[in-house]
Amino acid sequence: MTISPQPTRLGVPRVLVIDDEPDLRELLELSLIKIGLDVDTAADLMQARLFLSQRAYQLCLTDMMLPDGNGLDLVRELSEASPAVPVAVLTAYGSAESAVVALKAGAFDYLTKPVALEQLRTTVQSALKSLSGTASANTVKTVVASAAAAAGNAPRALLAGESPQIQELRHMILRLARSMAPVAIYGESGSGKEVAARAIHLASARADKPFIAVNCGAIPEALVEAEFFGYKKGAFTGADADRDGFFQAAHGGTLFLDEVAELPLPMQVKLLRAIQERQVRKLGVTSEQPVDVRIISATHRDLADQVKAGQFREDLYYRLHVIELQIPPLRERGEDILVLADNILMRLAQREGRHQPRQLTEAARSCLLRYSFPGNVRELENLLERASALATDDLIRVEDLGVRIETPPDYPRSSAVAATPVDFSLSTAEPLQMMGRLLEFPIDMPAEIELAERAFIEAALHRTQGNRTAAAQLLGVSFRHLRYRMKVLGIA
């Protein structure tokens, strides 16, 4: 017997529930109708695909194991055909592995059986808000500006610029904002991991809820559990009043765990359980309370190496490392450095009450492009603040910057700053062979380095028959670094 979808009420969101258990289908249907939604139910993938071909849905809830296949197949199909439609997956109780697989496949969120009605309502509300509340590509820079302003001393201009790396980062932020999947942010110190986390939060349906940032390395080990989960008055010496923890404070919003690798191992166990069960227990209390938070973590360490060294739990690593976001170091962003510098100088002028910002001389701009910035965007901010204070007029000169450049001054790193023409006579020099071809000066050194890097990577991949892990070992770099450079260079 063919079952047709129920009539749609104008303006009412419609949800498709897919599960082979009749009792659970009925429970979910009644619960969603009570919220005020229209609902269709399907017992298998075939019926679900039929419904999806007949009408549009604002949310799908699907079981993992169905009589005619896996619900993840539907997740992947919808992710490709209708990426804006959120899909939540129903998983068996305590099956953290299934939840991670579902999120990696593109699921918006997951619900653990037996389904808690409060969690169901929260997931549905977040999913429906994501359809109307997620930032578009045209507004991401505004979102980023808001994130930067809220980040205090973090590098405010992180996502300004038009380099390929930063355009890809902005695109990823928009994609990640549509999901509930945990995000692991990697990047060097000062590169702006917290700003990226705030941008994800502000571009998501959770933008009007709290964003709680926690520096995991700054909490004394004896207090870490109390800080995360809260405590009841009298739970320990000094607990003179009830207090919520980070999880309760972030309820409905985002919890950002900066330098998560610094958490002690005993706390890692408790954090894992809180993330999996979405419940926390205050110190001194016997009952648990549900919490709804999205987890974003960050570290400058390689967590995979920490797992191998026994310093980070493998199960927690996989639970946090559902989606990876890499923040490029400032030295790889080329001419974005000058865009960031101008933005920072504009902010400094506003703070100092100046009508016009100080300007960098051409020599100073060239100097910035050649500097390696080991402290990344944060160092650029500090450097320009110091230079602005030392400048004797409206111009910032090389001597005001106070940085040492190892590269000869006639070789700026970017073509944006033209070097003074010099007549190099090479008529008597022997031809220089490099990478199998004649190298003739003048050259575009960044482009030549990129060609050489591409040749090394492609040769290593050819030697290992496409095994990226083995290729990374041959090249003497981490797997993550190799994957990032392959993406930048467009190597399939």
VOGU-3710 file (C-alpha; in Angstrom, 3 decimals, decimal comma):
1> mtispqptrl> 0,000/0,000/0,000  1,341/3,416/-1,004  1,143/6,076/1,701  0,886/9,699/0,578  2,144/12,665/2,570  -0,392/14,554/4,639  -1,731/17,932/3,432  0,482/20,899/4,217  -0,729/23,889/6,218  0,423/27,185/4,763
11> gvprvlvidd> 3,513/28,538/6,526  3,861/25,563/8,899  7,261/23,783/8,826  7,091/20,131/7,811  9,231/17,329/9,234  9,872/13,864/7,803  10,413/11,105/10,396  11,984/7,843/9,182  12,069/4,850/11,548  11,019/1,208/11,298
21> epdlrellel> 9,636/1,102/14,862  5,908/2,020/14,707  5,731/3,037/18,373  8,689/5,406/18,078  7,340/6,878/14,829  4,042/7,593/16,536  5,715/9,098/19,608  7,878/11,387/17,482  4,933/12,359/15,293  2,742/13,286/18,265
31> slikigldvd> 5,575/15,196/19,929  6,310/17,222/16,796  2,636/17,940/16,133  2,368/19,198/19,708  5,187/21,647/18,968  3,108/22,947/16,049  4,725/21,185/13,084  3,333/19,158/10,209  4,744/15,627/10,120  5,070/12,782/7,624
41> taadlmqarl> 6,411/9,380/8,708  8,150/6,676/6,707  9,142/3,140/7,714  12,046/2,714/5,286  14,313/4,512/2,830  12,175/3,747/-0,205  9,128/5,418/1,295  11,241/8,323/2,562  12,693/8,952/-0,909  9,180/8,904/-2,344
51> flsqrayqlc> 8,041/11,564/0,127  11,136/13,661/-0,547  10,427/13,578/-4,281  6,888/14,881/-3,700  7,441/17,831/-1,347  9,967/19,968/0,481  10,802/19,407/4,146  12,382/21,750/6,658  13,850/18,890/8,740  14,390/15,142/8,490
61> ltdmmlpdgn> 14,758/12,746/11,431  16,090/9,339/10,395  17,111/6,172/12,158  20,538/4,724/11,332  19,495/1,117/10,756  16,517/0,688/8,416  15,091/-2,428/6,719  16,342/-1,445/3,249  19,587/0,329/4,087  21,414/2,798/6,300
71> gldlvrelse> 20,017/6,188/7,228  23,451/7,658/6,562  22,889/7,050/2,857  19,960/9,458/3,061  22,088/11,940/5,017  24,692/11,939/2,241  22,060/12,213/-0,497  20,409/15,210/1,132  23,776/16,824/1,894  24,512/16,823/-1,832
81> aspavpvavl> 21,037/17,495/-3,244  19,601/19,790/-0,536  22,462/20,961/1,704  20,279/23,583/3,387  17,864/20,957/4,781  19,082/19,779/8,211  19,022/16,036/8,941  19,142/14,671/12,485  20,057/11,033/13,053  18,624/8,675/15,695
91> taygsaesav> 21,350/6,547/17,282  21,378/3,708/19,791  21,926/4,680/23,429  25,572/5,319/24,227  26,712/4,776/20,631  29,190/7,623/20,438  30,852/6,099/17,373  27,569/6,169/15,459  27,026/9,803/16,369  30,479/10,782/15,140
101> valkagafdy> 29,982/8,885/11,866  26,624/10,601/11,354  28,048/14,076/11,948  30,962/13,405/9,610  28,474/12,299/6,937  26,773/15,695/7,124  24,069/15,261/9,766  22,987/18,449/11,507  22,687/16,710/14,874  21,906/13,379/16,493
111> ltkpvaleql> 19,390/12,114/19,034  20,044/9,170/21,327  17,391/6,494/21,793  15,289/6,504/23,867  14,608/10,021/22,649  14,313/12,654/25,372  11,480/14,991/24,410  13,324/18,061/25,733  16,304/17,237/23,523  13,963/16,608/20,590
121> rttvqsalks> 12,423/20,065/20,985  15,842/21,687/21,278  17,165/19,949/18,160  14,074/20,802/16,130  14,150/24,448/17,188  17,858/24,742/16,353  17,329/23,064/12,974  14,454/25,319/11,993  16,347/28,406/13,123  19,321/27,322/11,014
131> lsgtasantv> 17,188/27,598/7,874  16,499/31,292/8,458  19,256/32,363/10,798  22,427/31,137/9,091  24,551/33,886/7,573  24,911/34,059/3,806  28,127/34,496/1,891  27,321/38,192/1,499  27,136/38,766/5,247  30,017/36,634/6,475
141> ktvvasaaaa> 32,398/39,590/6,699  29,902/41,424/8,898  29,586/38,336/11,072  33,351/38,091/11,276  33,632/41,740/12,256  31,143/41,155/15,070  33,057/38,075/16,164  36,297/40,010/16,165  34,858/42,883/18,180  33,561/40,433/20,784
151> agnapralla> 36,873/38,627/21,058  38,571/41,266/23,189  42,341/41,029/22,795  42,148/38,329/20,120  43,267/39,289/16,594  40,275/41,322/15,435  41,146/41,449/11,729  41,607/37,694/11,368  39,373/37,091/8,360  40,011/40,267/6,366
161> gespqiqelr> 41,721/39,880/3,011  41,221/37,988/-0,221  43,957/35,349/-0,203  42,817/31,849/-1,262  43,441/30,602/2,282  41,207/33,200/3,910  38,456/32,852/1,300  38,399/29,114/1,967  38,303/29,778/5,715  35,290/32,072/5,352
171> hmilrlarsm> 33,546/29,463/3,210  34,217/26,763/5,804  32,849/28,939/8,604  29,547/29,266/6,749  29,366/25,520/6,183  30,179/24,720/9,808  27,598/27,214/11,057  24,811/25,058/9,588  25,679/22,034/11,703  25,838/20,979/15,331
181> apvaiygesg> 28,925/18,856/14,693  31,901/19,466/17,016  34,701/21,423/15,362  38,411/21,111/16,145  40,308/24,290/15,249  44,043/24,063/14,688  46,448/26,931/14,279  49,555/28,552/15,627  49,444/30,790/18,674  48,037/34,195/17,811
191> sgkevaarai> 46,488/33,070/14,529  42,928/33,744/15,713  41,351/30,445/16,723  38,896/32,077/19,124  37,803/34,623/16,527  37,059/31,778/14,101  35,060/29,977/16,808  33,045/33,125/17,524  32,399/33,594/13,803  30,986/30,054/13,572
201> hlasaradkp> 28,755/30,792/16,568  27,515/34,146/15,239  26,811/32,705/11,788  24,765/29,870/13,290  21,235/29,535/14,628  22,754/29,842/18,136  23,913/33,427/17,594  21,471/34,839/20,145  22,634/32,402/22,842  25,823/32,525/24,967
211> fiavncgaip> 29,322/31,965/23,613  31,500/30,793/26,499  35,257/30,666/25,885  37,367/28,593/28,287  41,154/28,503/28,434  41,645/24,907/29,574  45,282/25,495/30,438  44,531/28,332/32,852  42,342/26,381/35,303  44,026/24,740/38,320
221> ealveaeffg> 43,597/20,961/38,148  41,876/20,840/41,548  39,141/23,215/40,339  38,616/22,086/36,757  35,583/19,832/37,428  33,843/22,486/39,527  34,494/25,117/36,868  33,079/22,954/34,064  30,055/21,444/35,808  29,328/23,799/38,694
231> ykkgaftgad> 28,728/22,923/42,347  26,213/23,052/45,168  26,769/25,093/48,282  28,840/23,093/50,759  30,122/20,609/48,164  33,696/21,401/49,234  35,590/23,855/51,393  35,019/27,314/50,005  31,773/26,465/48,149  29,712/29,098/49,961
241> adrdgffqaa> 26,952/29,338/47,319  25,445/27,364/44,446  27,222/28,025/41,186  26,727/27,024/37,562  29,644/25,747/35,502  30,719/26,468/31,942  28,270/23,940/30,505  25,275/25,519/32,234  26,443/29,020/31,280  26,682/27,998/27,603
251> hggtlfldev> 23,261/26,273/27,557  21,637/26,815/24,166  24,844/28,281/22,746  28,463/27,360/22,125  31,220/26,215/24,488  34,695/26,990/23,138  37,458/24,902/24,720  40,724/26,659/23,941  43,953/24,690/24,426  41,908/21,562/25,096
261> aelplpmqvk> 45,098/19,453/25,049  45,962/20,916/28,458  43,047/19,204/30,216  44,185/16,578/32,770  43,314/12,978/31,871  40,752/12,480/34,697  38,820/15,500/33,456  38,956/14,219/29,896  36,906/11,190/30,973  34,216/13,380/32,534
271> llraiqerqv> 34,182/15,771/29,582  33,679/12,864/27,188  30,662/11,632/29,151  29,127/15,115/29,306  29,481/15,508/25,531  28,083/12,053/24,774  25,151/12,091/27,195  24,482/15,842/27,004  24,006/15,883/30,745  26,152/17,194/33,590
281> rklgvtseqp> 26,143/16,715/37,342  27,140/19,497/39,698  29,502/18,655/42,523  27,470/17,816/45,607  24,330/16,910/43,598  23,129/13,375/42,828  20,937/14,144/39,823  22,049/15,157/36,339  20,694/18,049/34,335  20,445/18,179/30,525
291> vdvriisath> 22,550/20,741/28,684  22,414/21,836/25,072  25,776/23,132/23,915  27,770/22,974/20,738  31,417/22,139/21,374  34,224/23,873/19,509  37,763/23,072/20,616  41,142/24,494/19,687  44,796/23,783/20,286  48,172/24,647/18,837
301> rdladqvkag> 49,330/21,079/19,543  48,894/18,067/17,274  46,219/16,086/19,143  46,924/12,943/17,142  50,500/13,016/18,453  49,169/13,645/21,968  46,982/10,534/21,647  49,969/8,434/20,548  51,958/9,732/23,511  49,167/8,741/25,901
311> qfredlyyrl> 48,546/12,358/26,918  45,086/12,663/25,376  42,258/10,141/25,342  41,640/8,597/21,933  37,861/8,389/22,415  37,657/12,073/23,341  39,872/12,941/20,382  37,454/11,313/17,945  34,486/12,920/19,710  35,949/16,414/19,369
321> hvielqippl> 37,639/15,916/16,025  34,504/15,460/13,901  35,321/18,376/11,594  38,726/20,036/11,386  39,269/23,727/10,693  42,804/24,903/9,963  43,709/28,570/10,565  46,517/29,594/8,197  49,524/31,370/9,714  49,878/35,014/8,774
331> rergedilvl> 53,089/34,411/6,827  51,145/32,305/4,289  48,539/34,964/3,587  50,609/37,197/1,310  49,092/40,599/0,635  46,407/40,092/3,284  49,074/41,361/5,689  48,692/44,873/4,303  44,876/44,696/4,433  45,063/43,634/8,061
341> adnilmrlaq> 47,609/46,347/8,824  45,375/49,071/7,362  42,382/47,782/9,343  44,383/47,755/12,570  45,686/51,283/11,982  42,110/52,456/11,368  41,010/50,982/14,689  43,964/52,531/16,487  43,029/55,936/15,057  39,449/55,566/16,286
351> regrhqprql> 40,665/54,564/19,733  43,062/57,520/19,890  40,468/59,987/18,575  42,425/60,701/15,389  40,533/61,840/12,282  42,867/59,942/9,955  44,885/56,781/10,640  48,638/56,816/10,396  49,966/55,523/7,081  52,731/53,029/6,413
361> teaarscllr> 55,491/54,173/4,104  56,191/52,002/1,065  59,381/50,782/2,736  57,435/49,875/5,885  54,810/48,018/3,839  57,537/46,090/2,072  59,102/45,318/5,442  55,826/43,843/6,740  55,487/41,653/3,672  58,969/40,230/4,229
371> ysfpgnvrel> 58,585/39,606/7,962  57,768/36,039/9,067  55,380/36,957/11,940  56,011/34,068/14,345  53,292/35,569/16,591  50,809/35,835/13,684  47,962/38,386/13,695  48,343/39,104/17,396  51,977/40,064/16,794  50,950/42,316/13,897
381> enllerasal> 48,515/44,135/16,177  51,107/44,593/18,916  53,754/45,669/16,417  51,545/48,358/14,838  50,349/49,615/18,206  53,963/50,079/19,271  54,906/51,688/15,923  51,961/54,081/16,134  53,086/55,178/19,584  56,667/55,746/18,394
391> atddlirved> 55,802/57,558/15,141  56,675/61,286/15,208  54,116/62,258/12,529  51,358/60,664/10,440  53,764/58,194/8,806  55,012/54,880/10,170  58,512/54,116/8,937  60,633/50,971/8,975  62,515/52,098/12,075  59,186/52,510/13,918
401> lgvrietppd> 58,323/48,873/13,299  61,399/47,611/15,098  61,584/44,213/13,347  64,621/42,455/11,948  64,278/41,226/8,369  66,668/38,505/7,291  65,726/38,757/3,603  67,674/41,298/1,516  65,620/44,519/1,247  65,488/44,423/-2,578
411> yprssavaat> 63,414/41,209/-2,508  59,909/41,929/-1,200  57,891/38,775/-0,571  54,919/39,980/-2,589  54,580/41,517/-6,042  52,289/44,129/-4,456  55,396/46,153/-3,537  57,653/46,653/-6,530  61,389/46,508/-5,911  63,594/49,254/-7,300
421> pvdfslstae> 64,653/48,101/-10,823  68,235/46,876/-10,855  70,147/45,923/-14,000  71,637/42,493/-13,258  73,977/41,492/-16,057  73,820/37,716/-16,429  75,478/37,496/-19,844  78,673/36,021/-18,408  77,001/33,816/-15,771  76,560/30,106/-16,307
431> plqmmgrlle> 72,915/29,031/-16,911  71,240/27,812/-13,707  69,377/24,524/-13,939  66,639/23,936/-11,358  63,887/21,319/-11,239  64,845/20,175/-14,738  64,604/23,559/-16,457  66,614/26,723/-17,051  66,034/29,352/-14,388  66,345/32,908/-15,682
441> fpidmpaeie> 66,309/36,004/-13,498  64,351/38,044/-12,571  61,919/35,461/-11,147  58,695/35,307/-9,162  60,172/33,540/-6,132  56,854/32,684/-4,358  55,559/31,109/-7,569  58,793/29,165/-8,056  58,651/27,871/-4,469  55,047/26,802/-5,022
451> laerafieaa> 56,031/24,915/-8,182  58,829/23,155/-6,298  56,509/22,248/-3,411  53,960/20,874/-5,868  56,651/18,763/-7,548  57,827/17,331/-4,209  54,292/16,455/-3,086  53,305/14,894/-6,409  56,519/12,853/-6,498  55,937/11,570/-2,954
461> lhrtqgnrta> 52,321/10,667/-3,749  53,447/8,873/-6,888  56,076/6,950/-4,907  53,474/5,883/-2,302  50,715/5,193/-4,870  48,543/7,943/-3,391  48,991/7,010/0,293  49,031/10,436/1,935  50,166/9,164/5,330  53,218/7,505/3,788
471> aaqllgvsfr> 53,827/10,528/1,540  53,852/12,825/4,567  56,517/10,622/6,167  58,648/10,813/3,019  58,338/14,603/2,994  59,079/14,976/6,701  55,807/16,775/7,491  52,664/15,876/9,433  49,703/14,300/7,653  47,568/17,347/8,527
481> hlryrmkvlg> 50,138/19,742/7,053  50,354/17,687/3,857  46,569/17,620/3,488  46,391/21,388/4,037  49,099/22,117/1,439  47,427/19,758/-1,052  44,202/21,726/-0,626  45,988/25,073/-1,078  47,843/23,848/-4,176  44,786/22,139/-5,654
491> ia> 46,384/18,675/-5,728  43,726/15,969/-5,955
//
